[in-house]
Amino acid sequence: MSELLNWSTVGPYANSEYDHSSVSATLKNMFGLQSFLNARDSWSGSFHHVFNLTEVRTDCPLTVPGPSRSLRPAPADVTRKLTDLQKEFVLLASSLTETDYAQMETGDDMTIRDATKFIRHQVNAFFGRNMYPEAEMAYFDAL
């Protein structure tokens, strides 16, 4: 949550109407915006009332431990062809640097390994710098 929240003040409560649109409702209330985005966020509960501490809490962890084990039953088969959803991710990554739809990469002939490298390259090109740790990139380059 936030180090500016008292840990015991966050609901939900019996009359709460919190959902994902509560985020925009909270921002509207906290920053005094003139209107809600739509009827849904005007209906949604806001968390603005729980941001009530004047000093940052000091009992928040600075790091979060990693998972104790992988949920994957076996190593990924990086030579496998992409699923339709994975192809959508490739197309989305392609749109970061390519505006002509006809020139965009579709992922039809890619493997998991190819798509991983392509998406990381596109993200790096979009941001103009390396967004991934070198060791992580080296791992995928070695696959």
CYANA upper distance limits for C-alpha pairs under 8 A (distance plus 0.5 A):
  1 MET  CA      5 LEU  CA      7.88
  3 GLU  CA     56 VAL  CA      6.06
  3 GLU  CA     57 ARG  CA      5.60
  3 GLU  CA     58 THR  CA      8.04
  3 GLU  CA     60 CYS  CA      6.96
  4 LEU  CA     51 PHE  CA      6.46
  4 LEU  CA     52 ASN  CA      7.58
  4 LEU  CA     53 LEU  CA      5.97
  4 LEU  CA     54 THR  CA      8.00
  4 LEU  CA     55 GLU  CA      7.43
  4 LEU  CA     56 VAL  CA      5.75
  4 LEU  CA     57 ARG  CA      6.79
  5 LEU  CA      9 THR  CA      7.85
  5 LEU  CA     10 VAL  CA      8.46
  5 LEU  CA     50 VAL  CA      6.62
  5 LEU  CA     51 PHE  CA      5.73
  5 LEU  CA     52 ASN  CA      7.03
  5 LEU  CA     53 LEU  CA      6.71
  5 LEU  CA     57 ARG  CA      8.30
  6 ASN  CA     10 VAL  CA      8.23
  6 ASN  CA     50 VAL  CA      7.84
  6 ASN  CA     51 PHE  CA      8.29
  6 ASN  CA     52 ASN  CA      8.04
  6 ASN  CA     53 LEU  CA      7.35
  6 ASN  CA     57 ARG  CA      8.44
  9 THR  CA     50 VAL  CA      6.64
 10 VAL  CA     47 PHE  CA      8.48
 10 VAL  CA     50 VAL  CA      7.15
 11 GLY  CA     16 SER  CA      8.05
 12 PRO  CA     16 SER  CA      6.27
 12 PRO  CA     18 TYR  CA      7.93
 16 SER  CA     45 GLY  CA      6.76
 17 GLU  CA     43 TRP  CA      8.15
 17 GLU  CA     44 SER  CA      5.91
 17 GLU  CA     45 GLY  CA      5.40
 18 TYR  CA     22 SER  CA      6.10
 18 TYR  CA     44 SER  CA      6.19
 18 TYR  CA     45 GLY  CA      5.38
 18 TYR  CA     46 SER  CA      7.74
 19 ASP  CA     44 SER  CA      7.28
 19 ASP  CA     45 GLY  CA      8.16
 21 SER  CA     25 ALA  CA      6.92
 21 SER  CA     40 ARG  CA      7.33
 21 SER  CA     41 ASP  CA      5.54
 21 SER  CA     44 SER  CA      6.73
 22 SER  CA     26 THR  CA      6.40
 22 SER  CA     41 ASP  CA      6.72
 22 SER  CA     44 SER  CA      5.73
 22 SER  CA     45 GLY  CA      5.99
 22 SER  CA     46 SER  CA      5.78
 22 SER  CA     47 PHE  CA      7.67
 23 VAL  CA     27 LEU  CA      6.80
 23 VAL  CA     46 SER  CA      7.69
 23 VAL  CA     47 PHE  CA      8.25
 24 SER  CA     28 LYS  CA      6.62
 24 SER  CA     36 PHE  CA      8.32
 24 SER  CA     37 LEU  CA      8.21
 24 SER  CA     41 ASP  CA      6.95
 25 ALA  CA     29 ASN  CA      6.81
 25 ALA  CA     36 PHE  CA      7.27
 25 ALA  CA     41 ASP  CA      5.77
 25 ALA  CA     42 SER  CA      6.93
 25 ALA  CA     44 SER  CA      7.10
 25 ALA  CA     45 GLY  CA      7.55
 25 ALA  CA     46 SER  CA      5.89
 26 THR  CA     30 MET  CA      6.48
 26 THR  CA     45 GLY  CA      8.37
 26 THR  CA     46 SER  CA      5.07
 26 THR  CA     47 PHE  CA      5.92
 26 THR  CA     48 HIS  CA      5.73
 27 LEU  CA     31 PHE  CA      6.41
 27 LEU  CA     33 LEU  CA      8.45
 27 LEU  CA     48 HIS  CA      8.19
 28 LYS  CA     32 GLY  CA      6.24
 28 LYS  CA     33 LEU  CA      5.42
 28 LYS  CA     34 GLN  CA      8.16
 28 LYS  CA     35 SER  CA      7.72
 28 LYS  CA     36 PHE  CA      7.00
 29 ASN  CA     33 LEU  CA      7.22
 29 ASN  CA     46 SER  CA      8.02
 29 ASN  CA     48 HIS  CA      6.90
 30 MET  CA     48 HIS  CA      6.30
 36 PHE  CA     41 ASP  CA      6.84
 36 PHE  CA     42 SER  CA      6.16
 37 LEU  CA     41 ASP  CA      7.11
 37 LEU  CA     42 SER  CA      8.14
 38 ASN  CA     42 SER  CA      6.97
 39 ALA  CA     43 TRP  CA      6.72
 40 ARG  CA     44 SER  CA      6.75
 41 ASP  CA     45 GLY  CA      8.41
 47 PHE  CA     51 PHE  CA      7.85
 72 ARG  CA     76 ALA  CA      8.43
 77 ASP  CA    112 ILE  CA      8.02
 78 VAL  CA    111 THR  CA      6.95
 78 VAL  CA    112 ILE  CA      5.16
 78 VAL  CA    113 ARG  CA      5.41
 78 VAL  CA    143 LEU  CA      8.03
 79 THR  CA    111 THR  CA      5.81
 79 THR  CA    112 ILE  CA      6.53
 79 THR  CA    113 ARG  CA      6.93
 80 ARG  CA    111 THR  CA      5.83
 80 ARG  CA    112 ILE  CA      6.47
 81 LYS  CA    109 ASP  CA      7.79
 81 LYS  CA    110 MET  CA      6.57
 81 LYS  CA    111 THR  CA      4.99
 81 LYS  CA    112 ILE  CA      6.81
 82 LEU  CA     86 GLN  CA      6.09
 82 LEU  CA     87 LYS  CA      6.63
 82 LEU  CA    107 GLY  CA      7.67
 82 LEU  CA    108 ASP  CA      7.89
 82 LEU  CA    110 MET  CA      7.03
 82 LEU  CA    111 THR  CA      6.37
 82 LEU  CA    112 ILE  CA      6.58
 83 THR  CA     87 LYS  CA      6.78
 84 ASP  CA     88 GLU  CA      6.90
 85 LEU  CA     89 PHE  CA      7.07
 86 GLN  CA     90 VAL  CA      6.93
 86 GLN  CA    107 GLY  CA      8.46
 87 LYS  CA     91 LEU  CA      6.72
 87 LYS  CA    106 THR  CA      6.63
 87 LYS  CA    107 GLY  CA      5.54
 87 LYS  CA    108 ASP  CA      7.42
 88 GLU  CA     92 LEU  CA      6.57
 88 GLU  CA    106 THR  CA      8.04
 89 PHE  CA     93 ALA  CA      6.60
 89 PHE  CA    119 ILE  CA      8.42
 90 VAL  CA     94 SER  CA      6.57
 90 VAL  CA    105 GLU  CA      7.29
 90 VAL  CA    106 THR  CA      6.83
 90 VAL  CA    107 GLY  CA      6.38
 90 VAL  CA    115 ALA  CA      7.03
 90 VAL  CA    118 PHE  CA      8.07
 90 VAL  CA    119 ILE  CA      6.77
 91 LEU  CA     95 SER  CA      6.79
 91 LEU  CA    104 MET  CA      7.11
 91 LEU  CA    105 GLU  CA      6.32
 91 LEU  CA    106 THR  CA      5.78
 91 LEU  CA    107 GLY  CA      7.61
 92 LEU  CA     96 LEU  CA      7.42
 93 ALA  CA     97 THR  CA      8.32
 93 ALA  CA    119 ILE  CA      6.09
 93 ALA  CA    122 GLN  CA      6.39
 93 ALA  CA    123 VAL  CA      7.39
 94 SER  CA     98 GLU  CA      6.49
 94 SER  CA    104 MET  CA      6.11
 94 SER  CA    105 GLU  CA      6.31
 94 SER  CA    119 ILE  CA      8.13
 94 SER  CA    122 GLN  CA      7.06
 95 SER  CA     99 THR  CA      6.70
 95 SER  CA    101 TYR  CA      8.38
 95 SER  CA    104 MET  CA      7.24
 96 LEU  CA    122 GLN  CA      7.20
 96 LEU  CA    123 VAL  CA      7.83
 96 LEU  CA    126 PHE  CA      6.50
 97 THR  CA    122 GLN  CA      7.41
 97 THR  CA    125 ALA  CA      7.85
 97 THR  CA    126 PHE  CA      6.74
 98 GLU  CA    103 GLN  CA      7.63
 98 GLU  CA    104 MET  CA      6.76
 99 THR  CA    104 MET  CA      8.34
100 ASP  CA    104 MET  CA      7.15
107 GLY  CA    115 ALA  CA      7.53
110 MET  CA    114 ASP  CA      6.04
110 MET  CA    115 ALA  CA      6.53
111 THR  CA    115 ALA  CA      6.63
112 ILE  CA    116 THR  CA      6.56
113 ARG  CA    117 LYS  CA      6.89
113 ARG  CA    140 PHE  CA      7.67
113 ARG  CA    143 LEU  CA      7.36
114 ASP  CA    118 PHE  CA      6.56
115 ALA  CA    119 ILE  CA      6.43
116 THR  CA    120 ARG  CA      6.72
116 THR  CA    140 PHE  CA      7.99
117 LYS  CA    121 HIS  CA      6.59
117 LYS  CA    140 PHE  CA      7.48
117 LYS  CA    141 ASP  CA      7.87
118 PHE  CA    122 GLN  CA      6.66
119 ILE  CA    123 VAL  CA      6.68
120 ARG  CA    124 ASN  CA      6.66
120 ARG  CA    132 TYR  CA      8.24
121 HIS  CA    125 ALA  CA      6.61
122 GLN  CA    126 PHE  CA      6.54
123 VAL  CA    127 PHE  CA      6.79
123 VAL  CA    131 MET  CA      7.81
124 ASN  CA    128 GLY  CA      6.25
124 ASN  CA    129 ARG  CA      5.81
124 ASN  CA    130 ASN  CA      5.60
124 ASN  CA    131 MET  CA      6.26
125 ALA  CA    129 ARG  CA      7.25
127 PHE  CA    131 MET  CA      8.18
132 TYR  CA    136 GLU  CA      7.14
132 TYR  CA    137 MET  CA      7.07
133 PRO  CA    137 MET  CA      6.94
134 GLU  CA    138 ALA  CA      6.55
135 ALA  CA    139 TYR  CA      6.68
136 GLU  CA    140 PHE  CA      7.11
137 MET  CA    141 ASP  CA      6.61
138 ALA  CA    142 ALA  CA      6.61
139 TYR  CA    143 LEU  CA      7.17
